[in-house]
Amino acid sequence: MSRVQLALDVTDLDAAVAFYTALFGVGPAKRKPGYANFAVEDPPLKLVLLEGATGGTLNHLGIEVVDRDAVNSAAGRLAAEGLATDERAGETCCYATQDKVWVGDPDGARWEVYTVLADADTFAEPSLTCC
């Protein structure tokens, strides 16, 4: 199953989790310090909340796909369309090890096509600015 991902910056994670739990009728699938994600079935959505100093803003967008082959296929298709791509394999981000490809829209909105390979105990690799 593929689904759209929406990653939002929030200033109060507890309040945001309570709001989105009420809005979608489902609690977070994963909750860590400063981070929560929801796997909403209806509508199909991966909602990611990232706590920080600012809120109410878009952090990034994504499309979660089923496996590495789907990431590779998307990377090839995007590159063939002439888009600049940034492919990452086995990267730890958002408490998960992922394969992904990043692209940016004309106004700078960041999109990732990704698959989760495994859960991780850390938010990101030390040298990586995640998301």
N, C-alpha and C positions, 0 to 999 in steps of 0.2 A: 504494500500500500504506500502510495506517495501522499504527502500532505504539505500544505504551506506552513512555514514557520514565521512567526512574528516575534521579534525580540525587542522588549521595551525597557528603557531605563526608568527606574522608580526610586523614590526617596525613602519610602517606608515599606519594606518588604512584607511585613505582617499585614498591613492594611491592604496592600495590593493583592496578596494571596486571598484574603477574606473577600475582597471585591470580585476577583475573577472566579473564585469558587462559587459564589452566589450567581454570577453571570452565566457561567457554563454548566453549573450543577455537578461539578466534579472537582475534587481536590488535586493538589500537585502530584505528579508521578515521581518527581525527585525534588528534594529540598535540602539545600546545603547553606552554609553561612553566605549571605548576600546573593543567593541564587535560588530560583525555583523554576521548574518547568511543568507544564500541563500537557497531557496527551488527550486532547478533546476528540471524541468520536463524531459528534454532531454539533457544528460542522467540523469536518476533518481539519484539525489545526494543532500545531505544536506551538504553544505559547511559552515564551521564555521571559522571565523577569530578572533584571540585573540591578541590584541595589547600588546606589551611588549618591553623589552630591546633587545631581540634577534628576528631574523626573518628567514624565509626560512626553518624552521624546522617543523617537524611533532609534534603536540601536542598530539593528540590521534585519534583513529578511532572509528567508531560506526556503528550500524545498527539501524535505527529508525523503530519501529514496530507500529502496529495499536492500541494496547491496553495492559493492565496489564496481561491479559491471555497469550499473546504472549511473554512478558518478563518472566513470570513464566515458560512457556514451555521451553524457551531458557535456563533459569537457570537450570532446571532439566536435560535437555539434556547435557549441558556442564559439570555439576557435574557428570552425569553418564559416561561421557567420561574420567573422572579422572582429569579434570581441576579444579584448585582452583578458586572459584568464590567469589565475594564480592557483595552481594545483598543489594540494597538501595531502600527504599520505601518512597515516599513523600518528596524527597530531592530537595532543591532549588539549581539549578546550571544553569549557562548560561541563566539567566533571565527567567527560567522556573521551575516549579515544575514537577519532573519526578519520575517514578519508573524505576529502571535499575539494571542490573547485569554487573559487570566488570570482565574481564579475561585478562591475559597477555600472549603474545606469547613467544616462547623460547628466543627471543632476548630482551624482555622487552617492546615491543610495546603494548600499552594499547588499548583494545577494550571494548566498552560498547554496550549492547543491551538495548534500552531504549524506553519509550513512554512518550510523553509530556502530563501531566495532566492539566496544566494551565499555563498561562503567570505569571511572577513574576516581581516585581519592582526592585529587587536586583539581583546582579550577582550570589551570593552564600550565603549560611548560614554563619554567622560569624565564626563558628568553623570548617568550611569545606574548604579544599583546593580543589577547583573545577577543574575538568578535569585533 
